Amino acid sequence: MEQQLLIYNTLSRQKELFRPLTPDHVGLYVCGPTVYGDPHLGHARPAITFDILFRYLRHIGYKVRYVRNITDVGHLEHDADEGEDKIAKKARLEQLEPMEVAQYYTNRYHAAMQALNVLPPSIEPHASGHIIEQIALVQQILDAGYAYVSNGSVYFDVRKYQEQTHKYGQLSGRVIEDMLATTRELDGQDEKRFSGDFALWKKASPEHIMRWPSPWSDGFPGWHAECTAMGAKYLGSPFDIHGGGMDLIFPHHESEIAQCVASTGHAPCRYWMHNNMITIEGQKMGKSLGNFITLEEFFKGSHINPKDGKEMLQQAYGPMTIRFFILQAHYRSTVDFSNEALIAAEKGMNRLMQARKALNRITPSKSAQTQVPDYRALCYEAMNDDLNTPIVISHLFDMAKLINSAADGKANLTRPQLDEMCSVMDTFMFDIMGLADTSAGDNTALIGGLMELILGIRATAKANKDWATSDHLRDSLAALGVTVRDGKEGATWEVR
């Protein structure tokens, strides 16, 4: 059955029926991390949000090209057009090459995403690898008359763009007249005609490490240029969906729209999707507040608040607990971290995992004596309503309650009912929401040995052309969440 997916479009401020530009194909661009520090809880939320979108679009039959960039140049301090490049500053302080810093934290980001069971994107372009494309974009905007050169730097002319298109502020709701009245003059911004103009290309100061030649100066691209250039390169213009955190709506995404309209005459995409923020005990997460917790600290269970020296974490929280905690709230709502909330999330997830295991132990009834809701239809309905994962989870909890009743002999379920519940839990819990059963704990060696034993029996069956036994073992393992892959060197396995 074809699924009708509604997504909330930040641009129109309403839910819209998703219709891709090209039938059966989706182009998805999501703003990735600026790699100058360890990944934290704020990085996890957009990664998980758009991992769910990626998984679900593929599940309902689309071929998806998912592009998530790495910002390794051009993102200056405080998201302004002055100050040091965040990566260059880190490199200077630690006496490293900037690309050494970028590579180190990119590796750390990838490791954290893998632990969270976030699928890798189809393409992961680096801003530093697309300088030529960004220079070409800047030249297009200059040729169209929406930018100007000042002392070797190139700035986007926001007032001229607004006068001719009336589009600046359409995504964020900002009013340019208010910006004129409230934007303070910053030191070093006398190069600009208007303080709200943003840099497309910055001339590098003598001490600036990261620089490239351009028609205007030796310098580096502005932060906003990279996503416009790379999105168009890999997805075309326009493409379907652009995603990111709500904190990127202004100035980053607003500036992306302006750049694309100025250079091509149209917006970069059809749908804008934004996840909300994560707060910590009611406060916005930030280094200055001392409540900035990295994912590694969550996994290890240790974070000392530098303000008061107190331990903020009561225990270690596994990656799947973090993932489940984030999915318990709708992606457009705020998520507030507390130890109590994470402990509750851990207990809830374990309850679902135990219910899934209990399905394998229930003796089926010969006749249907217990009515089972159409959980598959209910879960699809929730996912199609703007990826409403908390509602999906509520249906899974209802299912778990029924499973536990059957396991206790208080409900009677037939084999088709049990098989359908297995399928629904596997589809929505594992395939779409990307959860994994980590309850094996320290039994890794034991499980590995058992798997080798099972795969050995299966290999013998295949050698004897006993295909029925071979297929039964593979399918039984799949039902338990273990994928077996046959290769030239023999079979391998992994837990979904």
C-alpha positions as MATLAB code, in Angstrom:
seq = 'MEQQLLIYNTLSRQKELFRPLTPDHVGLYVCGPTVYGDPHLGHARPAITFDILFRYLRHIGYKVRYVRNITDVGHLEHDADEGEDKIAKKARLEQLEPMEVAQYYTNRYHAAMQALNVLPPSIEPHASGHIIEQIALVQQILDAGYAYVSNGSVYFDVRKYQEQTHKYGQLSGRVIEDMLATTRELDGQDEKRFSGDFALWKKASPEHIMRWPSPWSDGFPGWHAECTAMGAKYLGSPFDIHGGGMDLIFPHHESEIAQCVASTGHAPCRYWMHNNMITIEGQKMGKSLGNFITLEEFFKGSHINPKDGKEMLQQAYGPMTIRFFILQAHYRSTVDFSNEALIAAEKGMNRLMQARKALNRITPSKSAQTQVPDYRALCYEAMNDDLNTPIVISHLFDMAKLINSAADGKANLTRPQLDEMCSVMDTFMFDIMGLADTSAGDNTALIGGLMELILGIRATAKANKDWATSDHLRDSLAALGVTVRDGKEGATWEVR';
ca = [
       0.000    0.000    0.000;
       1.360    3.402   -0.993;
       2.090    5.589    2.016;
       1.025    9.260    1.995;
       3.712   11.103    3.955;
       2.961   14.514    5.465;
       5.944   16.618    6.527;
       6.014   20.008    8.227;
       7.525   22.564    5.874;
       9.175   25.369    7.853;
       8.798   27.649    4.827;
       5.001   27.352    4.631;
       4.621   26.735    8.383;
       2.248   23.842    7.810;
       2.199   20.144    7.078;
       2.325   19.301    3.380;
       1.906   16.088    1.437;
       5.361   15.060    0.298;
       5.716   14.843   -3.452;
       9.245   14.449   -4.835;
      10.348   16.390   -7.909;
      11.241   13.122   -9.637;
       8.912   10.154   -9.074;
      10.374    7.466   -6.786;
      13.566    9.479   -6.153;
      14.342   11.837   -3.255;
      17.169   14.330   -2.885;
      17.856   15.073    0.799;
      20.478   17.526    2.090;
      21.199   17.930    5.812;
      23.695   20.305    7.396;
      26.377   18.256    9.128;
      28.816   19.131   11.925;
      31.558   21.711   12.122;
      34.394   19.405   13.135;
      36.366   21.280   15.768;
      35.199   19.444   18.909;
      33.753   16.194   20.190;
      30.188   15.322   19.138;
      27.602   16.088   21.797;
      23.908   15.566   22.457;
      23.064   18.482   20.160;
      24.767   16.666   17.268;
      22.841   13.479   18.017;
      19.400   14.990   17.564;
      19.581   16.119   13.898;
      21.580   13.011   13.004;
      18.901   10.727   14.475;
      15.983   12.843   13.189;
      17.139   12.725    9.588;
      18.300    9.128    9.915;
      14.646    8.311   10.660;
      13.560   10.290    7.587;
      16.209    8.538    5.444;
      15.178    5.105    6.723;
      11.465    5.768    6.312;
      11.691    7.203    2.805;
      13.647    4.133    1.714;
      11.222    1.847    3.541;
       8.208    3.226    1.663;
       9.915    2.688   -1.665;
      11.927    5.782   -2.540;
      15.470    5.744   -3.837;
      17.137    8.383   -1.657;
      20.337   10.313   -2.234;
      21.189   11.635    1.210;
      23.892   14.309    1.360;
      25.233   15.411    4.755;
      28.219   17.737    4.683;
      31.273   18.210    6.856;
      32.087   21.858    7.602;
      35.849   22.025    7.822;
      36.430   25.629    6.718;
      34.689   28.989    6.746;
      32.600   28.732    9.919;
      33.793   31.670   11.978;
      33.316   32.247   15.684;
      29.824   33.193   16.860;
      28.444   32.622   13.337;
      29.605   36.134   12.404;
      31.748   37.352    9.516;
      34.647   38.311   11.763;
      36.875   36.422   14.160;
      38.788   33.197   13.692;
      37.754   30.128   11.791;
      36.674   27.642   14.469;
      38.903   24.867   13.126;
      41.877   27.152   12.522;
      41.576   28.457   16.086;
      41.612   24.911   17.472;
      44.638   24.090   15.288;
      46.521   27.165   16.490;
      45.830   26.416   20.145;
      46.892   22.771   19.824;
      49.754   23.424   17.348;
      48.256   21.142   14.702;
      47.453   21.412   11.023;
      43.817   22.506   10.550;
      43.056   19.406    8.471;
      44.551   17.298   11.255;
      41.979   18.799   13.633;
      39.177   18.322   11.100;
      40.101   14.701   10.421;
      40.407   13.822   14.105;
      36.979   15.189   14.998;
      35.405   13.828   11.825;
      36.579   10.372   12.900;
      35.162   10.959   16.381;
      31.845   12.078   14.893;
      31.649    8.993   12.671;
      32.370    6.685   15.619;
      29.605    8.309   17.680;
      27.122    8.085   14.793;
      27.944    4.421   14.281;
      27.358    3.772   17.994;
      23.969    5.524   17.708;
      23.140    3.282   14.723;
      22.869    6.305   12.413;
      23.219    5.166    8.814;
      25.974    6.871    6.808;
      24.753    9.325    4.166;
      24.962    8.546    0.460;
      27.522   11.352    0.028;
      29.470   13.242    2.705;
      31.167   16.195    0.978;
      33.698   18.395    2.777;
      33.545   22.152    2.374;
      37.325   22.319    1.849;
      37.020   19.919   -1.085;
      34.560   22.168   -2.942;
      36.302   25.551   -3.017;
      36.053   25.713   -6.836;
      32.283   25.247   -6.725;
      31.942   27.918   -4.055;
      34.043   30.410   -6.019;
      31.833   29.741   -9.063;
      28.711   30.378   -6.920;
      30.111   33.680   -5.652;
      30.889   34.771   -9.226;
      27.321   33.912  -10.311;
      25.903   36.089   -7.529;
      28.259   38.934   -8.442;
      27.276   38.644  -12.117;
      23.596   38.820  -11.119;
      24.263   42.063   -9.260;
      23.458   40.855   -5.749;
      26.971   41.050   -4.290;
      29.868   43.472   -4.149;
      33.638   43.305   -3.615;
      35.084   45.245   -0.721;
      38.791   45.156    0.137;
      39.220   41.663   -1.312;
      36.140   40.228    0.396;
      32.771   39.614   -1.296;
      29.513   40.389    0.500;
      25.915   39.571   -0.335;
      23.852   42.742   -0.769;
      20.847   41.956    1.427;
      19.033   45.268    0.902;
      19.253   45.115   -2.885;
      18.123   41.477   -2.831;
      15.131   42.392   -0.659;
      14.220   45.376   -2.841;
      14.096   43.208   -5.959;
      12.782   39.857   -4.638;
      11.038   40.559   -1.288;
      12.224   37.123   -0.185;
      14.740   37.835    2.579;
      13.291   36.658    5.874;
      10.683   34.333    4.331;
      12.040   31.265    6.146;
      12.898   32.825    9.511;
      10.205   35.496    9.646;
      12.865   38.194   10.114;
      11.927   41.653    8.864;
      14.744   43.568    7.230;
      13.477   46.884    8.624;
      13.817   45.441   12.122;
      17.344   44.302   11.275;
      18.179   47.843   10.188;
      16.942   49.137   13.523;
      18.453   46.492   15.817;
      21.648   45.196   14.170;
      24.588   46.692   16.007;
      27.735   47.694   14.188;
      30.554   45.229   14.797;
      34.245   46.006   14.805;
      35.858   45.382   11.454;
      32.572   45.445    9.522;
      33.104   48.839    7.887;
      33.735   46.907    4.657;
      30.000   46.229    4.468;
      27.400   48.549    2.985;
      24.887   47.213    5.525;
      25.691   45.366    8.736;
      23.178   42.633    7.759;
      25.134   41.769    4.594;
      26.910   38.427    4.877;
      30.231   37.204    3.544;
      30.394   35.069    0.420;
      34.197   35.206    0.350;
      36.563   36.530    3.011;
      40.018   37.897    2.363;
      42.417   36.076    4.688;
      44.372   38.105    7.200;
      48.164   37.480    7.175;
      47.959   35.077   10.132;
      45.009   33.085    8.755;
      46.126   29.502    8.040;
      43.388   28.194    5.749;
      43.329   30.102    2.449;
      42.801   29.563   -1.260;
      43.380   31.770   -4.319;
      40.336   33.425   -5.887;
      39.647   36.275   -8.350;
      39.211   38.633   -5.384;
      41.905   37.636   -2.898;
      43.630   34.769   -1.193;
      40.953   33.816    1.297;
      38.207   31.373    2.140;
      34.472   30.970    1.452;
      31.725   32.150    3.765;
      29.969   29.528    5.857;
      26.664   29.769    3.991;
      28.164   29.256    0.523;
      29.232   25.659    1.094;
      25.768   24.120    1.468;
      24.345   26.022   -1.508;
      27.221   24.900   -3.729;
      27.371   21.281   -2.580;
      23.609   20.791   -2.487;
      23.335   21.904   -6.111;
      26.334   19.812   -7.169;
      25.069   16.513   -5.806;
      21.295   16.936   -5.833;
      20.635   19.450   -8.586;
      18.699   22.671   -8.171;
      16.100   22.620   -6.828;
      16.079   19.396   -4.835;
      13.454   17.928   -2.523;
      14.264   18.331    1.190;
      16.766   20.438    3.132;
      17.107   19.631    6.821;
      18.969   20.778    9.887;
      18.607   22.072   13.417;
      16.239   24.920   14.226;
      19.223   27.048   15.211;
      20.296   27.091   11.543;
      17.122   28.743   10.227;
      18.778   32.146   10.642;
      21.247   33.129    9.405;
      22.427   29.952    7.684;
      19.359   28.655    5.864;
      17.925   32.106    5.208;
      21.220   32.993    3.548;
      21.188   29.761    1.553;
      17.823   30.694    0.071;
      19.079   34.170   -0.800;
      22.221   32.811   -2.479;
      20.265   30.299   -4.533;
      17.554   32.752   -5.620;
      20.218   35.323   -6.528;
      22.247   32.834   -8.593;
      19.510   30.703  -10.178;
      16.247   32.585   -9.802;
      14.656   29.924   -7.587;
      14.864   28.473   -4.067;
      17.250   25.571   -3.355;
      14.554   23.070   -2.330;
      10.836   22.429   -1.959;
      10.652   21.404    1.698;
      12.554   22.726    4.716;
      12.601   20.482    7.810;
      14.065   21.509   11.180;
      14.478   19.617   14.430;
      14.123   21.452   17.726;
      16.776   21.866   20.383;
      17.884   19.803   23.370;
      17.949   21.537   26.739;
      19.551   20.305   29.937;
      17.343   20.679   32.990;
      15.554   23.602   31.353;
      18.645   25.442   30.133;
      20.036   25.612   26.627;
      23.086   23.377   26.355;
      26.289   25.390   26.092;
      29.947   25.325   27.057;
      29.651   28.658   28.876;
      26.976   27.218   31.175;
      29.068   24.196   32.080;
      26.269   21.823   31.011;
      27.859   20.809   27.728;
      27.949   16.987   27.715;
      29.649   15.027   24.927;
      28.288   11.730   23.673;
      31.401    9.943   24.904;
      30.735   11.302   28.411;
      27.181    9.954   28.233;
      28.485    6.561   27.142;
      31.061    6.518   29.974;
      28.779    8.087   32.589;
      31.140   10.826   33.691;
      30.827   14.611   33.292;
      31.949   17.145   35.886;
      30.315   20.561   35.706;
      33.241   23.011   35.600;
      31.095   25.651   37.316;
      30.492   23.768   40.567;
      32.551   20.572   40.251;
      29.455   18.367   40.535;
      28.918   15.154   38.567;
      26.004   15.668   36.166;
      25.498   12.031   35.166;
      24.194    9.426   37.604;
      25.301    6.521   35.409;
      26.510    5.593   31.937;
      23.861    5.669   29.213;
      24.222    3.415   26.178;
      23.840    4.752   22.630;
      20.467    3.035   22.192;
      19.181    4.701   25.366;
      20.199    8.077   23.926;
      18.516    7.213   20.617;
      15.303    6.031   22.295;
      15.274    9.103   24.554;
      15.412   11.386   21.504;
      12.744    9.418   19.612;
      10.318    9.614   22.540;
       9.731   13.265   21.648;
       8.543   14.565   18.285;
      11.458   15.989   16.339;
       9.881   19.485   16.282;
       9.468   19.641   20.073;
      12.105   20.507   22.649;
      13.773   17.623   24.469;
      14.892   18.305   28.016;
      17.682   16.123   29.371;
      17.658   14.896   32.933;
      19.026   11.751   34.526;
      15.486   10.758   35.458;
      14.315   11.073   31.837;
      17.202    8.976   30.524;
      16.738    6.284   33.175;
      13.030    6.128   32.275;
      13.943    5.879   28.577;
      16.324    3.011   29.306;
      13.633    1.114   31.238;
      11.060    1.741   28.518;
      13.320    0.544   25.733;
      14.228   -2.587   27.682;
      10.516   -3.289   28.184;
      10.009   -3.272   24.419;
      13.053   -5.473   23.822;
      11.883   -8.002   26.403;
       8.416   -8.070   24.834;
       9.968   -8.788   21.443;
      11.875  -11.727   22.930;
       8.757  -12.978   24.719;
       7.017  -13.336   21.333;
       9.336  -16.245   20.549;
       8.285  -18.104   23.717;
       4.509  -17.826   23.404;
       2.651  -20.997   22.454;
       0.131  -20.036   19.761;
      -3.566  -20.626   20.251;
      -5.451  -22.667   17.660;
      -8.285  -20.153   17.424;
      -8.408  -16.374   17.677;
      -9.779  -15.529   21.114;
      -8.058  -12.153   21.578;
      -8.679   -9.199   19.290;
      -5.450   -7.522   18.156;
      -5.536   -3.947   16.825;
      -4.040   -3.307   13.396;
      -0.746   -2.119   14.847;
       0.915   -1.948   11.435;
      -1.686    0.513   10.126;
      -1.520    2.534   13.352;
       2.282    2.808   13.186;
       2.211    3.806    9.513;
      -0.415    6.427   10.306;
       1.868    7.924   12.960;
       4.979    7.859   10.738;
       3.057    9.434    7.874;
       2.007   12.257   10.193;
       5.325   14.105   10.073;
       7.409   11.229   11.485;
       5.519   11.029   14.788;
       7.849    8.564   16.515;
       6.403    9.089   20.038;
       3.033    7.846   18.785;
       4.724    4.847   17.150;
       6.409    4.104   20.475;
       3.074    4.341   22.294;
       1.609    1.728   19.909;
       4.627   -0.508   20.512;
       4.078   -0.215   24.268;
       0.433   -1.212   23.800;
       1.605   -4.196   21.806;
       4.133   -5.089   24.509;
       1.341   -5.069   27.104;
      -0.666   -7.520   24.995;
       2.393   -9.712   24.415;
       3.111   -9.867   28.137;
      -0.516  -10.833   28.805;
      -0.187  -13.671   26.302;
       3.118  -14.756   27.860;
       1.354  -14.898   31.252;
      -1.497  -16.962   29.797;
      -4.034  -14.144   30.098;
      -4.494  -13.706   26.335;
      -4.614  -16.171   23.467;
      -2.855  -15.331   20.199;
      -2.790  -17.413   17.006;
       0.332  -18.097   14.969;
      -0.644  -15.482   12.300;
      -1.221  -12.909   15.044;
       2.146  -13.663   16.654;
       3.940  -13.564   13.296;
       2.327  -10.226   12.437;
       3.354   -8.742   15.780;
       6.908   -9.983   15.264;
       6.964   -8.367   11.843;
       5.530   -5.063   13.075;
       8.010   -4.805   15.948;
      10.950   -5.675   13.710;
       9.837   -3.216   11.030;
       9.154   -0.211   13.226;
      11.462   -0.803   16.176;
      14.552   -1.985   14.312;
      14.295   -1.092   10.621;
      12.609    2.328   10.798;
      13.486    3.666   14.259;
      16.936    2.088   14.107;
      16.960    0.636   17.613;
      19.130   -2.373   18.394;
      18.900   -4.904   21.196;
      21.955   -4.365   23.379;
      20.740   -6.469   26.302;
      23.376   -9.105   25.563;
      25.713   -6.999   27.738;
      28.989   -8.791   28.433;
      27.919  -12.034   26.722;
      29.555  -10.970   23.450;
      32.042  -13.833   23.405;
      29.345  -16.386   24.198;
      27.058  -15.028   21.469;
      29.945  -14.990   18.987;
      30.707  -18.616   19.759;
      27.064  -19.648   19.403;
      26.841  -17.836   16.078;
      29.936  -19.598   14.784;
      28.376  -22.909   15.835;
      25.079  -22.091   14.062;
      26.829  -20.863   10.920;
      28.948  -24.025   10.930;
      25.787  -26.184   11.026;
      24.320  -24.076    8.227;
      27.497  -24.421    6.134;
      27.318  -28.197    6.510;
      23.665  -28.154    5.452;
      24.537  -26.107    2.368;
      27.395  -28.440    1.492;
      24.923  -31.350    1.675;
      22.449  -29.335   -0.449;
      20.025  -29.366    2.458;
      18.576  -26.015    1.417;
      15.546  -26.314    3.688;
      17.719  -26.436    6.832;
      20.034  -23.723    5.520;
      17.149  -21.368    4.768;
      15.404  -22.179    8.046;
      18.493  -21.233   10.068;
      18.956  -17.997    8.112;
      15.292  -17.013    8.408;
      15.122  -17.908   12.101;
      18.164  -15.742   12.797;
      16.596  -12.910   10.787;
      13.483  -13.120   12.943;
      15.726  -12.642   15.972;
      17.326   -9.555   14.416;
      20.486  -11.245   13.103;
      21.312  -10.706    9.432;
      23.381  -13.439    7.743;
      25.266  -12.611    4.541;
      26.874  -15.232    2.326;
      30.159  -14.333    0.655;
      33.123  -15.892   -1.083;
      34.946  -16.270    2.229;
      31.923  -17.810    3.961;
      28.992  -16.366    5.895;
      29.117  -13.287    8.091;
      26.539  -11.979   10.549;
      25.490   -8.784   12.249;
      22.803   -7.748   14.726;
      20.334   -5.219   13.321;
];
